[in-house]
Each structure stands twice: as structure tokens, then as C-alpha cells.
Amino acid sequence: MRHAYSVETVRAAEKALMARLPDGALMQRAAAGLAVACGDLLRRNGRVYGSRVLLLVGSGDNGGDTLYAGARLARRGAGVRALLTSPDKVHRAALAALLAAGGQVLDTPGGLGPVDLVVDGITGIGGRGGLRPEAAELVRAVTRGHAPVLAVDLPSGVEADTGQVLGAAVRADATVTFGTYKPGLLIDPAAEHAGALRLVDIGLTAQLPARPDLEALQYADVAALLPEPDAESDKYRRGVVGIAAGSERYPGAAVLAVAGALHGGAGAVRYAGPGADAVIARFPETLVHPGPPSKAGRVQAWVVGPGLGDSPAAAGAVADVLAADVPVLVDADGLRLMDEGAVRSRTAATILTPHAGEAAALLGVPREEVEAGRLAAVRELAARYRATVLLKGSTTLVAEAEDSPVRVNPTGTSWLATAGSGDVLSGLTGSLLAAGLAPRDAASVGAYLHGLAARRASDGAPVSAQDVAGALPAAWRDVRA
């Protein structure tokens, strides 16, 4: 599991740790890890000795980490030069170390010449509001070539706590972060600026609280949560999921939601709605009923909404499902048709799965506001509707109404931006709910497998929602391997 903590929490942990260490020891730990990462990048395209490294150095500890790391590289034979964005506020001891090791300080980027690595140490986790104009111009000037850019702790200009990018910011090929991940490294749009992530252990873990602000599941975490039938299992014990989806206009939504449920491990799928003929033609094992959902038979969870349209029958299906005393997932048209009071008053679990546009409509704000502040949006939705919310997008986030860490999905891919992929995700997550997973786990595992299946199906080529559904069993095998 990857854990991320807020700036305030990280600062407090660093302060507690520094009180137990000799003066400057924590910065030296960070600089040592940063220098190793720089060396690894340089060796990919040659070697450390004789390489040309440019440091972009700001004020404070972030600049100090960068300068001390530069001194270590210079002692290994690299040609290290530094551009100081705030010369009067530079870390004096670190600058002296760089100069003593043979490094140089440049006044301007003019006549810089070829560079093998740019190290971004302009602002640290305390930076706010994007880069200042002069710093932004400096970044543009020195990153016009093809040298990789490595960010120190996080790319300068991004918001560490929220993942927002409120102005000019560095786009790094890799980021070395210290002690723990910061939310902005895992949440878009800031995460798009971070590149490959590398965590350097500086001894901070023991000082951090047990509950992080954000967490991201990894293979082992997902494998531990996946339901697995035992010798006594039958189709009903494995979980029966109900699907209320599709319409005469959108029968494919019903087919795709059922596909996600069947490939997601459901013991059986009950379908209720007008798309029964299309569903049976594709999946004859499905148990179908013309509706309403409450008459379709016993289920352990319901999925409602994909392709329902806006007819009175569609609204009735949503209300019928929300009245059930089993976990319910609401998606697509169901989000528009549901009654907020009915959702808030449910005693069984509810999962809402909006994309940014649907989330904006539910919150009554512009879509751009949701896309720029995804973490705040998913938390507000979870609190307002007293539900688990899976906010789809370039970074899929899962939040609960309770005070628990928000989960971020690390397997997302742009190939999922295709019609019907959300219907597959709904069916898949519903099957995990029916199998007994807690709502937060079902949503997190569903998003993880969904992204993994898309990556496996595409392999860099366009895919359809059917391709994603078909690749789900392979994604299960990948996680269990």
C-alpha cells in the first residue's frame, strides 16, 4: 500500500524526527537518496563521471537537499552547475558544500550548452500557487532540450495537498520524494507532472500517524481482497448481483454491465429491464426479468443506472432499487434520476460512481472545478450523500462519508476513455459488492482491475468496452500471480 500524508502532517513528523537526530542529519539522508536517484538516471544514458548536471535551486530545505545532492554528484566526477532562483535565501551550508566539491554557480542560463540531467529543486512541499513568472521562464529556458527532469520531493508549482495545478509548474520525468508520498504526487492533474515516483526512506515512518490522508492499493493488497470460492461455494454463495440497466435506446449498456458482473466473479447475475433479449443473446446464463427490479428475485447487491434513459419507468427502477435493503451501486442515468434524500436515508451501503461532469451536476458547480480539485470534490460528495463515492477520471478516487483515507487508483489509463467502459466498471464493482466486499474495497478493487484489464487489452492500441470486459479474467490472474 502506498500512503500519502498532508504537508502539515509531514512537517510535524519531520520536526519530531529532527529533534532526535544531529543537526543536518535529516537533510543529508534526503540528499544521499536524491544523489543515488540522479546517478541511476544518468547511468541509463551513459555514466555519472563526466555527465553534465544542472540544478535549479530555490530557497529553504528543498534547495538544500538539491545542493547537497549536487555536491555528492560532483565528488563522483559529474560537472554540476546551479542556477539560484533566490540567491539571498539559498541554503548557505549546502551551497558551500557544492562549491567545495567543484560545483559551479551560474548567473543566467545563457550559453548553458548540453545538459544530461536537470534537477528541479525550486520549491518544496510548502509551495503555493504555481511558479513565479521569473522561475517559470527559467524552467522553460533550461528544459527546451531533451535532458530528463528530476523533481525534488514534488514538481515545483504543484499543490502538495490537493493535486491542483494553479499556475505554471515543472513537468518532471521522475520525482524523488522523501519519507512518504504526498497527495499531489498521486492525484491528477499534479500527478501528470510527477513522472515516475521514487520514495526515499529517511526514517520518517515511525513519526507518522497510522491513518494516512490518501492510500493507493498495490498488487498484494488487491490480491488479499479478491473473493475466492471454496469447496463449499455454489453460485448463490459466491454472490448474486442484480443489474437494472439499459433501455430500448441503449440496450448495449445492459449487455456491458452484465459482462462486467459475469467477468467480475459473480456467482449469478439477475437482469431486470427492457434489454433482456440483448442480454440473453450475449450471455445466456443471465437470469432475466422484465421488471421492476424488486420482482426479479433475491440478490446480494444491485447495480442501477447505465443506459436507463429518462423515462418514468427508468425513474421508477432507480427508486425501486434504492428502496432495497442490500448494497446498491448507482451510475450514469441513475445519478441524475436518484433522490438525494432516498440515498442519504439508506441503511444499506450505497456506492455512487460519477465522472467529473456528473459530479459537477450533483454538487452544482462547473465541471472545471471538479477536474481541478478532484480530492475536494470526492470528499464533499461522500459527505453530502452519506455514500461511498468513486469519482472516475484520469485519477479515479474512492471516498467514504466516514473519516477514512481516500483511495486513489494507480492503474488508470487513457484507453478507458471509450463508450461503455463505465458500464463494465459498474457491473464489475457490483459483483464484488455481492461477493461481500465492503463498499470502499469493492470500489477500489473494481477500479484497479478495470484499469489493469484496459492496459492488458490495449497494449498501446485502441480498445472497446467489450475488450476491457473480456480482459478482466486475465487481470485477476495477473493480480494473483
C-alpha positions in Angstrom: 0.0 0.0 0.0 1.3 3.5 -0.9 0.4 6.0 1.8 0.3 9.8 1.4 0.2 12.4 4.1 -0.6 16.1 4.1 2.1 18.8 4.3 1.1 19.6 7.9 1.5 16.0 9.0 4.8 15.6 7.2 6.1 18.8 8.7 5.2 17.6 12.2 6.8 14.2 11.6 10.0 15.8 10.3 10.2 18.1 13.3 9.8 15.2 15.7 12.5 13.2 13.9 14.9 16.1 13.7 14.7 16.6 17.4 16.2 13.1 17.8 19.0 13.5 15.2 22.2 15.5 15.0 21.8 18.9 13.3 21.5 18.5 9.5 21.3 14.7 9.5 17.8 14.5 8.0 18.9 16.7 5.1 21.9 14.6 4.5 19.7 11.5 4.4 17.5 13.1 1.8 20.4 14.3 -0.3 22.0 10.9 -0.3 18.9 9.3 -1.6 18.4 12.0 -4.2 22.0 11.7 -5.4 21.5 7.9 -5.8 18.4 8.5 -7.9 20.2 11.1 -10.0 23.1 8.6 -10.6 20.6 5.9 -11.7 19.1 8.3 -14.3 22.5 9.3 -15.6 23.7 5.8 -15.9 20.8 4.9 -18.2 22.2 7.2 -20.8 25.9 6.9 -20.0 27.6 7.3 -16.7 27.9 9.7 -13.8 31.5 10.6 -14.3 31.7 13.4 -16.9 28.0 13.9 -17.1 26.5 17.4 -17.1 24.0 18.2 -14.3 22.1 21.4 -13.9 20.5 22.2 -10.5 17.5 24.6 -10.3 17.8 25.7 -6.7 15.2 27.6 -4.6 15.3 28.7 -1.0 14.9 26.6 2.1 15.4 22.9 2.7 14.3 21.8 -0.7 17.1 23.8 -2.2 19.5 22.5 0.4 18.6 18.9 -0.4 19.4 19.7 -4.1 22.7 21.4 -3.4 24.0 18.7 -1.1 23.0 16.0 -3.7 24.8 18.1 -6.3 27.9 18.1 -4.1 27.8 14.3 -3.9 27.5 14.0 -7.7 30.4 16.5 -8.2 32.6 14.3 -6.0 31.8 11.4 -8.3 33.1 13.3 -11.3 29.9 14.9 -12.6 30.0 18.5 -13.9 27.4 20.2 -11.7 26.2 23.7 -12.2 23.5 25.5 -10.2 21.1 28.3 -11.1 19.8 30.0 -7.9 16.2 31.4 -8.1 16.6 33.2 -4.7 20.4 33.9 -4.1 19.8 35.8 -0.9 17.8 32.9 0.6 19.9 30.0 -0.5 20.9 27.3 2.0 24.4 28.6 2.7 26.0 25.5 4.1 24.7 23.4 1.2 25.9 25.9 -1.3 29.4 25.9 0.3 29.4 22.1 0.0 28.6 22.2 -3.7 31.4 24.8 -4.4 33.9 22.8 -2.2 33.2 19.7 -4.3 33.9 21.5 -7.6 30.4 22.6 -8.5 29.7 26.0 -10.1 27.0 28.7 -9.7 25.7 30.3 -12.9 24.2 33.8 -13.1 21.9 33.1 -16.1 21.0 30.1 -18.3 22.6 31.8 -21.3 25.2 29.8 -23.0 24.4 26.8 -20.9 25.3 24.2 -23.5 24.3 20.5 -23.5 22.8 19.1 -20.2 22.3 15.4 -19.3 20.0 15.9 -16.3 18.0 18.9 -14.9 17.2 18.7 -11.1 14.2 20.7 -10.0 14.7 22.0 -6.5 12.9 25.3 -6.8 10.0 24.9 -4.4 9.2 22.2 -1.9 6.0 20.9 -0.4 5.2 24.3 1.1 5.0 26.0 -2.3 1.6 27.5 -3.2 0.0 28.9 -6.3 2.3 27.9 -9.1 5.8 29.2 -10.1 6.6 32.9 -10.0 7.0 34.3 -13.5 10.8 34.6 -13.4 11.0 31.0 -12.2 8.6 29.8 -14.8 10.7 31.5 -17.5 13.9 29.9 -16.1 12.3 26.4 -16.3 11.2 27.0 -19.9 14.6 28.1 -20.8 16.5 25.1 -19.4 14.0 22.3 -20.3 13.8 23.0 -24.1 16.3 20.3 -24.8 15.9 16.5 -24.3 17.5 16.2 -20.9 15.4 14.3 -18.3 14.0 16.4 -15.5 14.0 15.0 -11.9 11.9 16.8 -9.3 12.9 17.0 -5.7 10.1 15.9 -3.3 7.5 17.1 -5.9 7.5 19.1 -9.1 7.8 22.8 -8.4 4.5 24.7 -8.8 2.0 21.8 -8.0 -0.1 21.7 -4.8 1.2 19.0 -2.5 -2.0 18.5 -0.5 -4.7 18.7 -3.3 -3.1 17.7 -6.6 -4.2 21.0 -8.1 -2.0 23.0 -10.5 -2.9 26.6 -10.1 -0.2 28.1 -12.4 3.0 27.3 -14.2 4.6 24.1 -12.9 7.5 21.8 -13.7 6.8 18.7 -15.8 9.2 16.1 -14.5 10.2 12.7 -15.9 10.7 11.4 -12.4 10.2 12.6 -8.9 12.2 11.6 -5.8 10.1 12.2 -2.6 11.2 11.8 1.0 9.8 9.9 3.9 6.3 9.4 2.5 4.2 10.2 -0.6 2.3 13.5 -0.8 -1.3 13.5 -2.1 -0.3 15.7 -5.1 2.0 13.0 -6.4 -0.9 10.6 -6.7 -3.8 12.8 -7.9 -4.2 14.5 -11.3 -3.6 17.0 -12.6 -0.5 17.3 -10.4 0.4 13.6 -10.8 0.8 14.1 -14.5 3.7 16.5 -13.7 5.5 14.0 -11.5 6.5 11.2 -13.8 7.9 8.0 -12.3 7.9 8.1 -8.5 10.7 7.0 -6.2 10.3 7.1 -2.4 13.5 7.6 -0.3 13.3 6.3 3.3 14.6 9.0 5.7 13.3 7.3 8.9 10.1 9.2 9.0 7.7 6.2 9.1 7.7 5.9 12.9 6.7 9.5 13.3 3.7 9.4 11.0 0.2 8.7 12.3 -1.3 5.3 11.5 -4.1 6.8 9.3 -2.8 8.4 6.1 -4.8 11.1 4.2 -4.6 9.0 1.0 -3.7 5.5 0.0 -3.2 3.5 -3.2 -3.6 -0.2 -3.4 -0.9 -2.4 -4.9 -1.0 -5.9 -6.3 -0.7 -7.6 -3.0 -3.4 -5.5 -1.4 -5.8 -6.3 -4.2 -5.0 -10.0 -4.2 -5.7 -10.2 -0.5 -9.2 -8.6 -1.1 -10.3 -10.6 -4.1 -13.1 -13.1 -3.3 -12.2 -16.7 -3.9 -14.7 -19.6 -3.9 -14.0 -22.5 -1.6 -15.1 -26.2 -1.8 -18.5 -25.4 -0.3 -19.3 -22.5 -2.6 -22.2 -22.5 -5.1 -23.4 -19.8 -7.4 -25.5 -18.2 -4.6 -22.8 -18.2 -2.0 -20.5 -16.6 -4.5 -22.9 -13.7 -4.7 -25.9 -12.8 -6.9 -25.8 -9.3 -8.3 -28.8 -7.6 -9.8 -28.4 -5.3 -12.9 -31.1 -2.7 -13.6 -29.7 -1.1 -16.7 -30.3 -0.4 -20.4 -33.3 0.7 -22.4 -34.8 0.3 -25.9 -32.5 3.1 -27.0 -29.4 1.8 -25.1 -29.6 -2.0 -24.8 -25.8 -2.2 -25.1 -25.4 -0.6 -21.6 -27.2 -3.6 -20.1 -25.0 -6.1 -22.0 -21.8 -4.3 -20.9 -22.9 -4.1 -17.2 -23.8 -7.8 -17.2 -20.4 -8.5 -18.9 -18.6 -6.7 -16.1 -20.5 -8.6 -13.5 -20.0 -12.0 -15.0 -16.3 -11.5 -15.6 -16.0 -9.9 -12.2 -16.6 -13.1 -10.3 -20.4 -13.0 -9.7 -21.9 -16.4 -9.0 -25.0 -15.4 -10.9 -26.5 -12.2 -12.5 -30.1 -11.2 -12.4 -31.1 -8.7 -15.0 -34.2 -6.6 -14.7 -35.2 -4.3 -17.6 -36.2 -3.9 -21.2 -32.8 -5.2 -22.6 -33.4 -8.8 -21.7 -33.3 -10.1 -25.3 -30.0 -8.4 -26.0 -28.6 -9.7 -22.7 -29.7 -13.3 -23.2 -28.4 -13.3 -26.8 -24.9 -12.4 -25.5 -25.0 -14.1 -22.1 -27.5 -17.0 -21.9 -26.5 -17.7 -18.3 -28.1 -14.5 -17.1 -31.4 -14.7 -15.1 -33.7 -12.1 -16.7 -36.9 -10.4 -15.6 -38.8 -7.6 -17.4 -39.0 -5.6 -14.1 -39.5 -3.9 -11.7 -36.2 -4.8 -10.0 -37.9 -5.7 -6.7 -39.7 -8.6 -8.5 -36.6 -10.0 -10.2 -35.6 -12.3 -7.3 -33.1 -12.3 -4.4 -29.8 -10.6 -4.9 -26.9 -9.6 -2.6 -26.3 -6.2 -4.4 -27.8 -4.1 -7.1 -26.4 -2.0 -9.9 -28.7 0.6 -11.3 -28.4 3.4 -13.9 -26.3 2.5 -17.0 -28.3 3.4 -20.2 -31.6 3.7 -18.4 -32.6 6.9 -20.2 -35.0 9.4 -18.6 -38.4 7.7 -18.8 -40.8 7.3 -15.9 -40.0 3.6 -15.9 -36.3 4.4 -15.5 -37.0 6.7 -12.6 -39.2 4.0 -11.1 -36.4 1.5 -11.4 -34.0 3.7 -9.6 -36.4 4.4 -6.8 -37.2 0.7 -6.6 -33.5 -0.3 -6.2 -32.8 2.4 -3.7 -35.6 1.0 -1.5 -33.9 -2.4 -1.4 -32.1 -3.4 1.9 -28.9 -4.6 0.1 -25.9 -2.7 -1.1 -26.6 -0.6 -4.2 -24.3 1.0 -6.9 -25.7 3.9 -8.8 -24.2 5.0 -12.0 -24.8 7.1 -15.2 -28.5 7.9 -15.6 -29.2 6.6 -12.1 -27.2 9.5 -10.7 -29.5 12.0 -12.4 -32.7 10.2 -11.5 -32.0 9.4 -7.9 -33.4 11.3 -5.0 -30.8 12.7 -2.6 -33.0 12.1 0.4 -33.5 8.5 -0.5 -29.8 8.0 -0.8 -29.0 9.7 2.4 -31.6 7.7 4.4 -30.5 4.3 3.2 -29.3 1.9 5.9 -27.5 -0.5 3.5 -24.4 0.6 1.7 -24.5 2.9 -1.4 -21.8 3.5 -4.0 -22.1 6.4 -6.4 -19.8 6.3 -9.5 -19.9 9.7 -11.3 -17.4 11.1 -13.8 -16.4 14.7 -13.5 -19.5 16.1 -15.4 -21.9 14.0 -13.3 -20.1 15.0 -10.1 -20.3 18.7 -11.1 -24.1 18.3 -11.6 -24.5 16.6 -8.2 -22.5 19.4 -6.5 -24.0 22.2 -8.5 -20.6 23.5 -9.7 -18.8 23.8 -13.0 -17.1 20.7 -14.4 -13.8 22.5 -14.5 -13.9 23.0 -10.7 -14.3 19.2 -10.1 -11.5 18.4 -12.6 -9.1 20.9 -10.9 -9.9 19.8 -7.4 -10.8 16.2 -7.6 -9.9 15.4 -4.0 -12.1 18.1 -2.5 -15.0 17.1 -4.8 -15.0 13.4 -4.0 -14.8 14.1 -0.2 -17.7 16.6 -0.5 -19.9 14.1 -2.5 -19.3 11.4 0.0 -20.2 13.6 2.9 -23.3 15.1 1.2 -24.8 11.8 0.1 -23.5 9.7 3.0 -22.2 7.2 0.5 -19.1 5.7 -0.9 -18.1 7.7 -4.0 -16.0 6.5 -6.8 -15.0 9.6 -8.9 -14.0 8.4 -12.3 -11.4 10.1 -14.4 -7.7 10.3 -15.2 -7.2 9.6 -11.5 -10.0 7.6 -10.0 -10.7 8.4 -6.3 -12.7 6.5 -3.8 -14.0 8.3 -0.7 -16.3 7.3 2.2 -18.6 9.6 4.2 -16.6 8.4 7.3 -13.2 9.9 8.2 -11.1 7.2 6.4 -8.3 7.7 3.8 -9.3 8.5 0.3 -8.1 5.8 -2.1 -6.5 6.6 -5.4 -6.4 4.0 -8.2 -2.9 3.6 -9.7 -3.9 1.5 -12.8 -5.9 4.2 -14.7 -5.2 4.6 -18.4 -6.5 6.9 -21.1 -7.6 3.9 -23.1 -10.6 3.7 -20.7 -12.0 6.9 -22.3 -14.2 4.9 -24.5 -18.0 4.4 -24.6 -19.3 1.8 -22.3 -16.3 1.3 -20.2 -18.1 2.8 -17.2 -20.9 0.3 -17.6 -18.3 -2.5 -17.3 -16.9 -1.0 -14.2 -20.3 -0.8 -12.6 -21.1 -4.4 -13.2 -17.7 -5.5 -12.0 -17.9 -3.4 -8.8 -21.5 -4.7 -8.2 -20.3 -8.3 -8.4 -17.6 -7.5 -5.8 -20.3 -5.9 -3.5 -22.5 -9.0 -4.0 -19.5 -11.2 -3.0 -19.3 -9.5 0.3 -16.6 -6.8 -0.1 -17.1 -3.6 1.9 -18.1 -0.7 -0.3 -14.7 1.0 -0.2 -12.9 -2.2 -1.0 -15.3 -3.2 -3.8 -15.0 0.2 -5.4 -11.2 0.3 -5.0 -10.7 -3.3 -6.3 -13.1 -2.8 -9.1 -11.3 0.3 -10.3 -7.9 -1.4 -10.0 -9.0 -4.5 -12.0 -10.8 -2.3 -14.6 -7.6 -0.3 -15.3 -5.5 -3.4 -15.3 -7.8 -5.1 -17.8 -7.7 -2.0 -20.1 -3.9 -1.9 -20.1 -3.8 -5.6 -20.8 -6.3 -5.5 -23.6 -4.9 -2.4 -25.3 -1.1 -2.9 -25.1 -0.9 0.5 -26.7 -3.7 0.0 -29.2 -7.4 1.2 -29.1 -9.8 -0.9 -27.2 -13.5 -1.1 -26.8 -15.5 -1.7 -23.6 -16.1 -5.3 -24.7 -12.3 -5.7 -24.9 -12.0 -4.4 -21.4 -14.7 -6.8 -20.0 -13.1 -9.7 -21.8 -9.7 -9.0 -20.3 -11.0 -9.0 -16.7 -10.2 -12.7 -16.1 -6.6 -12.1 -17.2 -6.4 -9.1 -14.8 -7.5 -11.4 -12.0 -4.8 -13.8 -12.9 -2.2 -11.0 -13.1 -3.0 -9.9 -9.6 -3.0 -13.4 -8.1 0.3 -14.3 -9.9 
